[in-house]
């Protein structure tokens, strides 16, 4: 087995366990057992559990970015590109999770991190990136930059709130409703601009 394969097996196992059971509740021995690798393989690829957690956070966000990119490729308008953000969140929610959908894996992880920790800051940066993506597309729809910032924040709150509710309910239904609300907001904004 080569290091890359071992690294990916460890990261995949950690992603499943961290999402299902939480980061704090998941020990290194549990990760290596699920990955079916020796503990030394873990430490050959990750210097600590903290480094593994950082890799999980980065991989989880990249997973969403890849889903978004696939959705974005099918869009023709700025409005569709914004709605693709909601669609990619729904795609993420509809993965076949081992123990069911529990909401945003990044927000779940952030809830376990201390304030001002590097992990919590990484999650914040990822959420800010999503809002910036929305704002970038809004700039193509609206002329007023202050309005763009306000609507981008509004849509980001709608998105994150619906994801939290979807996680509590174990269903993507709230994300579908949020997408419709976002579409209504965009239609109203485009009429006024």
Backbone as CSV, one residue per row, in Angstrom:
resi,resn,N_x,N_y,N_z,CA_x,CA_y,CA_z,C_x,C_y,C_z
1,UNK,0.860,-1.177,0.000,0.000,0.000,0.000,0.901,1.232,0.000
2,UNK,0.638,2.169,-0.902,1.466,3.373,-0.926,0.903,4.438,0.013
3,UNK,1.730,5.447,0.305,1.338,6.479,1.269,0.089,7.231,0.843
4,UNK,-0.030,7.522,-0.451,-1.200,8.266,-0.919,-2.474,7.476,-0.655
5,UNK,-2.445,6.201,-0.923,-3.606,5.358,-0.679,-3.931,5.313,0.815
6,UNK,-2.922,5.153,1.636,-3.132,5.127,3.087,-3.683,6.466,3.557
7,UNK,-3.124,7.554,3.057,-3.592,8.888,3.441,-5.068,9.065,3.091
8,UNK,-5.446,8.663,1.881,-6.834,8.828,1.459,-7.769,7.945,2.276
9,UNK,-7.328,6.720,2.564,-8.147,5.821,3.390,-8.370,6.427,4.781
10,UNK,-7.316,6.996,5.331,-7.416,7.619,6.659,-8.341,8.831,6.606
11,UNK,-8.160,9.660,5.600,-8.997,10.858,5.475,-10.463,10.479,5.257
12,UNK,-10.716,9.478,4.429,-12.096,9.027,4.193,-12.725,8.487,5.479
13,UNK,-11.961,7.682,6.209,-12.469,7.123,7.467,-12.745,8.242,8.470
14,UNK,-11.800,9.165,8.579,-11.972,10.287,9.513,-13.183,11.122,9.120
15,UNK,-13.353,11.374,7.833,-14.497,12.178,7.381,-15.807,11.523,7.797
16,UNK,-15.919,10.237,7.592,-17.140,9.520,7.978,-17.361,9.579,9.483
17,UNK,-16.324,9.283,10.232,-16.449,9.250,11.691,-16.669,10.638,12.284
18,UNK,-15.919,11.630,11.810,-16.088,12.991,12.326,-17.503,13.484,12.052
19,UNK,-18.019,13.202,10.873,-19.371,13.656,10.537,-20.414,12.897,11.363
20,UNK,-20.266,11.588,11.449,-21.268,10.775,12.154,-21.265,10.967,13.657
21,UNK,-20.058,10.984,14.242,-19.937,10.919,15.699,-19.359,12.166,16.341
22,UNK,-18.792,13.051,15.544,-18.143,14.243,16.072,-16.641,14.051,16.156
23,UNK,-15.941,15.161,16.137,-14.474,15.131,16.159,-13.965,14.719,17.536
24,UNK,-14.513,15.326,18.568,-14.049,15.048,19.926,-14.311,13.600,20.309
25,UNK,-15.436,13.050,19.881,-15.806,11.683,20.242,-15.056,10.623,19.449
26,UNK,-14.326,11.031,18.424,-13.628,10.079,17.558,-12.148,10.036,17.895
27,UNK,-11.708,8.886,18.335,-10.293,8.715,18.664,-9.485,8.217,17.473
28,UNK,-8.199,8.358,17.576,-7.278,7.922,16.522,-7.418,6.420,16.264
29,UNK,-7.550,5.629,17.323,-7.682,4.175,17.149,-8.928,3.827,16.336
30,UNK,-9.998,4.563,16.543,-11.226,4.335,15.782,-11.005,4.661,14.310
31,UNK,-10.279,5.735,14.047,-9.992,6.133,12.661,-9.144,5.069,11.975
32,UNK,-8.081,4.646,12.625,-7.200,3.657,11.986,-7.915,2.325,11.789
33,UNK,-8.790,1.949,12.732,-9.542,0.697,12.576,-10.491,0.785,11.378
34,UNK,-11.199,1.894,11.267,-12.129,2.060,10.133,-11.380,2.132,8.813
35,UNK,-10.209,2.780,8.820,-9.398,2.907,7.600,-8.657,1.604,7.279
36,UNK,-8.596,0.707,8.257,-7.878,-0.554,8.122,-6.404,-0.312,7.794
37,UNK,-5.817,0.598,8.585,-4.387,0.888,8.457,-3.760,0.847,9.853
38,UNK,-2.462,0.683,9.871,-1.735,0.718,11.143,-1.681,2.154,11.650
39,UNK,-1.607,2.289,12.964,-1.526,3.620,13.560,-0.324,4.391,13.014
40,UNK,0.757,3.688,12.717,1.949,4.350,12.186,1.646,4.980,10.819
41,UNK,0.760,4.362,10.031,0.368,4.949,8.742,-0.284,6.307,8.955
42,UNK,-1.088,6.404,9.998,-1.722,7.687,10.292,-0.654,8.739,10.580
43,UNK,0.292,8.394,11.451,1.306,9.381,11.832,2.341,9.629,10.733
44,UNK,2.445,8.720,9.770,3.293,8.975,8.603,2.648,9.986,7.663
45,UNK,1.338,10.128,7.764,0.599,11.027,6.871,0.089,12.291,7.544
46,UNK,-0.125,12.225,8.838,-0.644,13.363,9.606,0.144,13.434,10.908
47,UNK,0.695,14.576,11.215,1.546,14.688,12.402,0.753,14.612,13.708
48,UNK,-0.560,14.858,13.616,-1.389,14.856,14.821,-2.857,14.731,14.424
49,UNK,-3.699,14.508,15.399,-5.135,14.498,15.128,-5.557,15.876,14.619
50,UNK,-4.956,16.922,15.160,-5.273,18.277,14.709,-5.017,18.466,13.222
51,UNK,-3.918,17.928,12.740,-3.619,18.029,11.306,-4.630,17.231,10.488
52,UNK,-5.048,16.088,11.005,-6.089,15.288,10.335,-7.407,16.060,10.296
53,UNK,-7.740,16.713,11.377,-8.965,17.529,11.425,-8.874,18.670,10.408
54,UNK,-7.742,19.331,10.341,-7.556,20.408,9.351,-7.743,19.877,7.928
55,UNK,-7.199,18.694,7.664,-7.346,18.089,6.330,-8.811,17.748,6.062
56,UNK,-9.521,17.284,7.084,-10.951,16.995,6.948,-11.729,18.262,6.597
57,UNK,-11.453,19.351,7.303,-12.148,20.620,7.043,-11.888,21.069,5.606
58,UNK,-10.655,21.017,5.178,-10.300,21.431,3.816,-10.956,20.519,2.783
59,UNK,-10.950,19.219,3.032,-11.541,18.268,2.081,-13.057,18.439,2.006
60,UNK,-13.665,18.688,3.143,-15.132,18.864,3.180,-15.517,20.094,2.353
61,UNK,-14.784,21.174,2.502,-15.080,22.382,1.732,-14.808,22.153,0.241
62,UNK,-13.716,21.482,-0.069,-13.404,21.200,-1.470,-14.481,20.332,-2.107
63,UNK,-15.006,19.411,-1.335,-16.096,18.553,-1.815,-17.288,19.417,-2.242
64,UNK,-17.620,20.421,-1.400,-18.723,21.315,-1.761,-18.360,22.160,-2.980
65,UNK,-17.148,22.688,-3.022,-16.735,23.492,-4.170,-16.847,22.692,-5.469
66,UNK,-16.503,21.412,-5.419,-16.618,20.558,-6.606,-18.085,20.378,-7.012
67,UNK,-18.952,20.183,-6.026,-20.392,20.078,-6.322,-20.903,21.386,-6.938
68,UNK,-20.466,22.505,-6.376,-20.877,23.805,-6.896,-20.374,24.003,-8.330
69,UNK,-19.142,23.634,-8.581,-18.573,23.800,-9.921,-19.377,23.013,-10.953
70,UNK,-19.784,21.800,-10.600,-20.616,20.995,-11.513,-21.940,21.692,-11.787
71,UNK,-22.537,22.253,-10.755,-23.800,22.986,-10.930,-23.578,24.250,-11.744
72,UNK,-22.495,24.958,-11.461,-22.196,26.223,-12.133,-22.021,26.025,-13.640
73,UNK,-21.411,24.932,-14.027,-21.168,24.658,-15.443,-22.467,24.580,-16.259
74,UNK,-23.575,24.301,-15.591,-24.865,24.176,-16.276,-25.651,25.478,-16.307
75,UNK,-25.107,26.548,-15.729,-25.847,27.809,-15.643,-25.533,28.714,-16.827
76,UNK,-26.493,29.595,-17.090,-26.308,30.570,-18.168,-26.405,32.009,-17.669
77,UNK,-27.025,32.208,-16.521,-27.245,33.564,-16.017,-26.678,33.706,-14.609
78,UNK,-26.524,34.934,-14.171,-26.043,35.204,-12.806,-27.033,34.664,-11.778
79,UNK,-28.312,34.815,-12.050,-29.331,34.294,-11.131,-29.189,32.777,-10.990
80,UNK,-29.030,32.084,-12.100,-28.859,30.634,-12.047,-27.589,30.257,-11.294
81,UNK,-26.537,31.052,-11.446,-25.277,30.781,-10.753,-25.451,30.922,-9.242
82,UNK,-26.237,31.897,-8.821,-26.519,32.065,-7.388,-27.337,30.888,-6.877
83,UNK,-28.357,30.507,-7.620,-29.186,29.377,-7.207,-28.398,28.071,-7.216
84,UNK,-27.352,28.003,-8.025,-26.488,26.818,-8.038,-25.792,26.624,-6.694
85,UNK,-25.554,27.713,-5.965,-24.985,27.609,-4.622,-25.951,26.820,-3.737
86,UNK,-27.223,27.165,-3.799,-28.243,26.454,-3.022,-28.343,25.001,-3.472
87,UNK,-28.291,24.789,-4.781,-28.373,23.427,-5.319,-27.202,22.570,-4.845
88,UNK,-26.014,23.156,-4.791,-24.844,22.402,-4.338,-24.956,22.065,-2.849
89,UNK,-25.520,22.959,-2.057,-25.768,22.641,-0.641,-26.747,21.473,-0.559
90,UNK,-27.779,21.501,-1.384,-28.740,20.399,-1.370,-28.069,19.094,-1.813
91,UNK,-27.228,19.165,-2.834,-26.501,17.969,-3.273,-25.689,17.386,-2.122
92,UNK,-25.028,18.264,-1.366,-24.225,17.816,-0.225,-25.129,17.173,0.832
93,UNK,-26.289,17.752,1.038,-27.225,17.226,2.037,-27.763,15.854,1.639
94,UNK,-27.797,15.584,0.352,-28.408,14.343,-0.120,-27.404,13.215,-0.342
95,UNK,-26.155,13.405,0.090,-25.197,12.297,0.059,-25.770,11.144,0.887
96,UNK,-25.294,9.955,0.640,-25.721,8.787,1.415,-24.850,8.706,2.672
97,UNK,-25.242,9.426,3.711,-24.478,9.430,4.954,-24.792,8.162,5.740
98,UNK,-23.742,7.594,6.341,-23.853,6.332,7.057,-24.934,6.348,8.138
99,UNK,-25.007,7.422,8.888,-25.982,7.516,9.988,-27.000,8.624,9.734
100,UNK,-27.194,8.979,8.483,-28.167,10.007,8.146,-27.558,11.397,8.117
101,UNK,-28.284,12.295,7.498,-27.850,13.679,7.343,-27.937,14.412,8.674
102,UNK,-26.837,15.053,9.075,-26.755,15.756,10.354,-26.492,17.245,10.194
103,UNK,-26.665,17.775,8.998,-26.407,19.188,8.779,-25.027,19.411,8.194
104,UNK,-24.616,20.639,8.204,-23.335,21.024,7.616,-22.174,20.467,8.451
105,UNK,-21.355,19.651,7.821,-20.211,19.073,8.516,-19.238,20.123,9.025
106,UNK,-19.126,21.236,8.287,-18.225,22.305,8.730,-18.763,22.999,9.975
107,UNK,-20.059,23.308,9.987,-20.635,23.955,11.172,-20.647,23.015,12.359
108,UNK,-20.898,21.724,12.115,-20.840,20.747,13.201,-19.434,20.730,13.803
109,UNK,-18.427,20.757,12.931,-17.044,20.761,13.416,-16.744,22.046,14.178
110,UNK,-17.171,23.176,13.627,-16.901,24.465,14.268,-17.485,24.528,15.677
111,UNK,-18.619,23.872,15.881,-19.246,23.863,17.205,-18.361,23.169,18.244
112,UNK,-17.463,22.328,17.787,-16.571,21.615,18.704,-15.264,22.351,18.967
113,UNK,-14.959,23.349,18.153,-13.691,24.064,18.280,-13.824,25.231,19.252
114,UNK,-12.743,25.546,19.964,-12.754,26.739,20.811,-12.824,28.013,19.952
115,UNK,-13.350,29.067,20.538,-13.378,30.358,19.839,-11.960,30.728,19.426
116,UNK,-11.823,31.331,18.282,-10.547,31.799,17.736,-9.539,30.691,17.425
117,UNK,-9.995,29.447,17.371,-9.082,28.362,17.002,-8.872,28.366,15.492
118,UNK,-7.813,27.728,15.038,-7.530,27.687,13.599,-8.632,26.931,12.849
119,UNK,-9.163,25.878,13.446,-10.237,25.121,12.802,-11.498,25.953,12.634
120,UNK,-11.846,26.671,13.679,-13.039,27.530,13.618,-12.834,28.657,12.604
121,UNK,-11.636,29.210,12.565,-11.342,30.256,11.581,-11.391,29.716,10.156
122,UNK,-10.948,28.476,9.963,-11.009,27.860,8.632,-12.458,27.705,8.186
123,UNK,-13.327,27.278,9.087,-14.750,27.147,8.748,-15.330,28.519,8.406
124,UNK,-15.003,29.527,9.204,-15.486,30.892,8.927,-15.037,31.349,7.547
125,UNK,-13.776,31.096,7.216,-13.265,31.497,5.904,-14.005,30.787,4.770
126,UNK,-14.317,29.531,4.975,-15.060,28.791,3.954,-16.459,29.388,3.770
127,UNK,-17.113,29.729,4.865,-18.453,30.327,4.782,-18.377,31.706,4.129
128,UNK,-17.341,32.451,4.444,-17.155,33.760,3.794,-16.916,33.596,2.295
129,UNK,-16.232,32.537,1.911,-15.998,32.286,0.493,-17.316,32.016,-0.231
130,UNK,-18.200,31.262,0.400,-19.509,30.991,-0.205,-20.271,32.301,-0.388
131,UNK,-20.270,33.153,0.627,-20.946,34.442,0.516,-20.306,35.304,-0.576
132,UNK,-18.995,35.239,-0.703,-18.297,35.997,-1.755,-18.673,35.485,-3.149
133,UNK,-18.881,34.191,-3.270,-19.327,33.626,-4.551,-20.689,34.200,-4.909
134,UNK,-21.586,34.233,-3.935,-22.921,34.803,-4.158,-22.789,36.277,-4.560
135,UNK,-21.972,37.030,-3.836,-21.796,38.461,-4.124,-21.222,38.678,-5.520
136,UNK,-20.291,37.836,-5.906,-19.698,37.949,-7.247,-20.771,37.859,-8.338
137,UNK,-21.682,36.933,-8.186,-22.755,36.784,-9.176,-23.787,37.907,-9.047
138,UNK,-24.035,38.346,-7.815,-24.961,39.465,-7.618,-24.458,40.734,-8.295
139,UNK,-23.154,40.909,-8.317,-22.568,42.076,-8.989,-22.948,42.151,-10.458
140,UNK,-23.238,41.006,-11.043,-23.671,40.985,-12.444,-25.160,41.337,-12.575
141,UNK,-25.903,41.252,-11.478,-27.347,41.523,-11.498,-27.709,42.923,-11.029
142,UNK,-26.991,43.402,-10.016,-27.357,44.652,-9.356,-26.256,45.696,-9.522
143,UNK,-26.651,46.952,-9.597,-25.679,48.037,-9.789,-25.136,48.598,-8.475
144,UNK,-25.955,48.575,-7.441,-25.610,49.180,-6.152,-24.764,48.217,-5.313
145,UNK,-23.502,48.563,-5.074,-22.593,47.664,-4.356,-23.035,47.428,-2.907
146,UNK,-23.647,48.441,-2.272,-24.154,48.242,-0.913,-25.303,47.245,-0.914
147,UNK,-26.129,47.329,-1.928,-27.254,46.395,-2.052,-26.728,44.971,-2.300
148,UNK,-25.685,44.871,-3.104,-25.065,43.566,-3.373,-24.603,42.941,-2.053
149,UNK,-23.906,43.707,-1.232,-23.410,43.194,0.055,-24.559,42.763,0.960
150,UNK,-25.602,43.577,1.002,-26.757,43.275,1.854,-27.466,42.008,1.391
151,UNK,-27.722,41.896,0.103,-28.450,40.733,-0.424,-27.574,39.483,-0.321
152,UNK,-26.273,39.612,-0.538,-25.378,38.462,-0.392,-25.415,37.940,1.050
153,UNK,-25.391,38.849,2.012,-25.479,38.446,3.421,-26.831,37.800,3.703
154,UNK,-27.885,38.391,3.175,-29.227,37.854,3.373,-29.320,36.426,2.819
155,UNK,-28.815,36.216,1.628,-28.865,34.885,1.019,-27.971,33.897,1.773
156,UNK,-26.830,34.371,2.269,-25.948,33.500,3.048,-26.631,33.072,4.349
157,UNK,-27.318,34.006,5.006,-28.044,33.659,6.231,-29.164,32.665,5.926
158,UNK,-29.860,32.894,4.845,-30.932,31.998,4.427,-30.366,30.598,4.158
159,UNK,-29.257,30.563,3.473,-28.612,29.291,3.143,-28.167,28.550,4.399
160,UNK,-27.457,29.230,5.275,-26.931,28.576,6.478,-28.050,28.206,7.454
161,UNK,-29.049,29.068,7.575,-30.179,28.746,8.441,-30.948,27.535,7.948
162,UNK,-31.144,27.466,6.643,-31.867,26.320,6.089,-31.046,25.043,6.240
163,UNK,-29.725,25.167,6.150,-28.864,23.996,6.330,-28.944,23.502,7.776
164,UNK,-28.971,24.432,8.721,-29.091,24.043,10.133,-30.415,23.320,10.375
165,UNK,-31.498,23.885,9.866,-32.814,23.242,10.015,-32.857,21.899,9.299
166,UNK,-32.286,21.835,8.112,-32.260,20.571,7.362,-31.516,19.502,8.164
167,UNK,-30.429,19.906,8.801,-29.681,18.962,9.624,-30.477,18.468,10.815
168,UNK,-31.217,19.356,11.444,-32.061,18.961,12.585,-33.164,18.006,12.155
169,UNK,-33.688,18.241,10.963,-34.787,17.419,10.462,-34.308,16.191,9.702
170,UNK,-33.024,16.166,9.338,-32.492,15.036,8.587,-33.018,14.956,7.163
171,UNK,-33.358,16.114,6.606,-33.959,16.156,5.278,-33.532,17.433,4.559
172,UNK,-33.454,17.363,3.241,-33.069,18.538,2.462,-34.265,19.441,2.125
173,UNK,-35.425,19.126,2.642,-36.640,19.893,2.338,-36.478,21.392,2.636
174,UNK,-35.832,21.728,3.737,-35.640,23.142,4.090,-34.748,23.846,3.076
175,UNK,-33.789,23.123,2.511,-32.916,23.707,1.491,-33.701,24.007,0.210
176,UNK,-34.652,23.148,-0.111,-35.508,23.391,-1.278,-36.340,24.656,-1.060
177,UNK,-36.876,24.802,0.137,-37.658,25.989,0.473,-36.776,27.242,0.435
178,UNK,-35.584,27.144,0.975,-34.656,28.288,0.962,-34.300,28.686,-0.464
179,UNK,-34.136,27.707,-1.332,-33.827,28.013,-2.739,-34.971,28.806,-3.358
180,UNK,-36.207,28.396,-3.073,-37.361,29.121,-3.616,-37.421,30.541,-3.056
181,UNK,-37.135,30.695,-1.766,-37.102,32.028,-1.159,-36.015,32.888,-1.811
182,UNK,-34.854,32.280,-2.050,-33.756,33.008,-2.697,-34.170,33.449,-4.098
183,UNK,-34.834,32.585,-4.812,-35.294,32.937,-6.157,-36.283,34.104,-6.100
184,UNK,-37.179,34.091,-5.112,-38.131,35.196,-4.934,-37.395,36.509,-4.638
185,UNK,-36.393,36.444,-3.762,-35.603,37.640,-3.425,-34.914,38.177,-4.674
186,UNK,-34.304,37.291,-5.436,-33.594,37.709,-6.647,-34.550,38.320,-7.671
187,UNK,-35.713,37.724,-7.820,-36.703,38.273,-8.766,-37.118,39.678,-8.347
188,UNK,-37.382,39.872,-7.046,-37.757,41.205,-6.553,-36.634,42.205,-6.755
189,UNK,-35.423,41.810,-6.439,-34.282,42.712,-6.574,-34.057,43.116,-8.028
190,UNK,-34.225,42.186,-8.920,-34.006,42.486,-10.344,-35.082,43.428,-10.894
191,UNK,-36.269,43.380,-10.319,-37.332,44.296,-10.736,-37.034,45.721,-10.305
192,UNK,-36.361,45.868,-9.161,-36.082,47.208,-8.623,-34.817,47.820,-9.196
193,UNK,-33.961,47.021,-9.751,-32.668,47.536,-10.211,-32.708,47.922,-11.679
